[in-house]
Amino acid sequence: MGLRQDLTVRAKDVVKRRLGRGIAVGAFGEPYLVVAVLGQSNAHGAGLGLERQGLDAPHPRVHQWAASGRSKNTIVAGSNPLFHEVPSKAVGFAPTFAARLADTTGRPVLIVPYARGDSGFARIHGISWDPADTGARVNLFWAAVDRIRTGLATTPGNELAAVLWHQGESDVPLLTGPVYAEKLDSLIDTLRAEFGEVPFVLGQMVPDEIESGEPNYAVIDAVHADTPRRRTNVAYVPGPKGLYNSDTEKIHYNAVGQRELGHRMWTAFARMSSHVE
């Protein structure tokens, strides 16, 4: 990427990070179950069909630790769109997952959103998810670790209940399967070195994009599906078919697909979590 394009990306990021304000919420006075949401655009929330007053209305016991916007570093309602590294504009799967967790446990849930579109383990625009990439302009992994730490510190007794991961599309043309597996395993291992044996829930890329995209999609998807064999306390969650934004944008789940993926991620998490009996 040339210097001019790099500076343009940085300038746009500065503007985006200042946009938006979250919905104010009252303090619970009890510890949160914390859910970190990491990855790229589908984790960030790209689903068209946002219903702010309907299916995407705030849940009374789901909050978020905002990472951007005018509410940065405050707790606000955890409804779509979330305040990731830059604010989202559409629907993601995390609020659906968090609502199921809150309803089942009776506990308040704090989402820590820190996903970014067009990001991967391979360095893109100077940005990387690779924990070992010390030369990246922005290392999203270590920035996310800091967000999780500060989110956990918001209330005494907070507990990291789950990490939700959705990524891979940007690395499809850039990494081989073995290299991607090595990077993903390193991310899981390094997270657990920081926070303990937290459940790791990995959502599938859009099946329709996998089928119609370049051949390496199937390779990266196979790495994802194999992750529970390589690492314990990991769930791979197949995504719903036919629920993407448009024929020209199969890479992103639509709002219905995002909510369905959130339900599926919850079901997979519930099978392996000590919080769900």
N, C-alpha and C positions, 0 to 999 in steps of 0.2 A: 504494500500500500504506500502511495506517495505521501510526502509531507503534507501537501494541501488537503488530501482526503483525510489523513489522520487528524489534522487540526479541525476539520469540519465535523468529524465524528465526536471529538472531544467537546466542541462548542455546543453541539446538539445535546450531548449528555448533560452539560451544565444546566441548560434550559429545562430539560425534562425533569431533572432531579428537584427543581424548585416548584414544579406544578402540583396543584391539587392539595386538598386538605381532607383528612379523615373525619369520620363521624365520631364526635366526643362520646365517651362512655364513663360510667362510674366505676370506682375501684371495688373489687370483690372482697378484699381483705382476707383472702385465702390463696394458697399456692395454685399456680397454673400447671397443667400438663402442656408442655411446650412441643410444638411441631415445626420443624425446620423444613422449608420448601426450597429445593435447590435444582439447578439445571438450566435449560434454555427456554425457548419461546412457549412451548406447551405448559411448562411449569410456571412461567411468568404469567400466562393467561392470555390466550389469543383467540378464544372461542367467541364467534359472533352470535348475538342473540341475548345480550345482557338484559336482565329483568330486575332493575333496582328495587322496584316495589313488589316484586313477585318472588320467583324462585331464588333470586340473588339478594333478597333483603337481609339485613343483619340478623344473626342469631344472637339471642340475649346473653349466651354464655361463651361466645367465641369472639376473641379480640385479636389484634395483631400488633406487633412491635414494628412500627413503620420505619423503613430504611431510607425514605426519600419524601419529597413533597414538603409542604409547610408544617406537617405533623411529624417530621423526622425525629426519632428518638423519643417518641411518646407512644402511649398505648391508645389505640382507637379501635373502632368496630372492625372485626375481621371478615368483612364481606367483600365480594368482588366489586370493582377491581382492587387488587392488593397493591401496597406500596413496596415494591421490590427495590432493587438497586436503582432502577428508574421506575416510576409508577406504571402499572399496567393500565390498559384501557378496556379490557374485555374479561371474559370468564376463564377462570382456571379451576383446577380440581380440588385445591386445598380447602376452601371453605366447606365443601360438601363433606370431605373427610373429617374435618374438625367438628362439624355439627354432629356427625354420627358419634364421634368420640365423646363429646360433651353430653349428648343425650344418653349414651350408654353408661357412662361413669358417674354422671351427676357433677362432674368437676368442671371448672372453667378451663378453657383452652386458649393458649396464646400461640398464634401463628407467627413464625419468624420467616418472612418472605425474603429470599435473596437469589432469585433467578435472573437471567439476562438472555434475551434473544440473540441468536447468531453467536453462540459461545460454545467452546469445546475444550477438550484436553490439548488439541493442537492450538497453537497461538493464533488468534484471529483479531485483527486490529490492535495488536499488542496486549490482548486479554486472554487469560487461560484459566482452566479449572485444574490444571496439573499441580498437585501440592509441591512437586519438586522443581517447578519452573520459577527459578529465582530471578530470571531476566525479564519476565513479563511486566509491561507497564502497569497492568492491574492483575493481580492474582485473585480471582474470584473465590477460590477455595479458602484462602487465609482471611479474606475479608468476611466471608460467610462465617468462619469460625468465630471471628470477633463479634459478629451480630448475634450468634447463638449465645456466646458468653454474656453479652450485655442483656439479652432477653432473659436469660436465666437469672440474672441479678436483679430484675425489676421487682421481684417479690420473694421474701425468704421462703425456702422450701420448694421453689419451682423445680420441675423435673423434666428433662428431655425425654419425651415419650416415643418419638418417631422422627426419622428423616425420610422425606418423600423426594424421590429423584426422578426427573424426566429429562433426558438429554440423549444425544447421539447423532441427530440429523446433520449437524455441522461437521462432525468428524467422519461421516460416511465417505466422502471423497478424499479424505486426508490421512486416515490411519488404517493400518491392517487390523484384522481381528485380534491377533495376539498382542499387539501394542495397545489397542484400546482396552483389552481385558486387564493388562498390567496396570494401566492408568486408573481404571475404575476400581480395581482391587486396592490400589494404593490410596485412593480417596476414602474408601470404606475403612481401611485399616487406620489411616491417620485420624479420621473422625473419631474412631473408637478409642484411639490412644488419648484423645482429648476428653471424651465424654463418656466412656464406658461402652458396654455392649448394647448400644441402642438399636432397636429394630430399624431395618433399612428396606423401604418399599420402593420398588423400581417399576415404573409404568412403561408399557410398550409404546413405541412410536406408532403413528397411525397405520393400521394394517394395510389400508388402501394405498398409502404412499410407499410402503415397503414393497408391495406387489407391482406397482407401476413405476417406481423410481429406478435408480441405477442398481446394478447387481450387488454392490457392497452393502446396501441396506440390509439384505438378508444375513450378511456376515455379522454386522453389528447387532442385529436383532438376536442372532444366535448366541452372541456373547452375553447379551442381557439375560436371555433365557437360561443360560448356564450358570449365572452368578450364584444362585442358591446352592449349587454343588460346590463351588469354589469357596464360598464364605457362609458361615452359619447365620441364622437369624435374619435372613434376607428373603424377601418375597418378590417374585417376578409376576407382574399383573398384565395379562393379555388385554389389549384395548378393544373397544367396540368397532365393528366395521360399518361403513356407510355413514358415519357421523363426523364429517369433515366440513370445512367452511365452504368450499366450492370446488368444481372440477379443475380450476386453475390454482387452487390452494389446498391440496390434499394433505399437505404437510402439517396442518393445524386441525385439531379437533374443534368442532363447533361447540356452542354452549351446551347442547344436549349431550354431546360426546364427552365434554369435560366433566359434567356432573356425573355421568355414568361411570367414567373412569374413577372419579372420587369415591363413588360407592364401592366399586370393585377393589380399589386400594384399601378401603376400610375393611372389607370382608377378609382380604388377605392378611392384613395387620391383625385383625381380631383372632385369627387362628394361632398366632404366635406371641400374643401380648399377655403379660401378667396383669394388665389393667382390665382385661375383659374376661369375665368368667362365664 
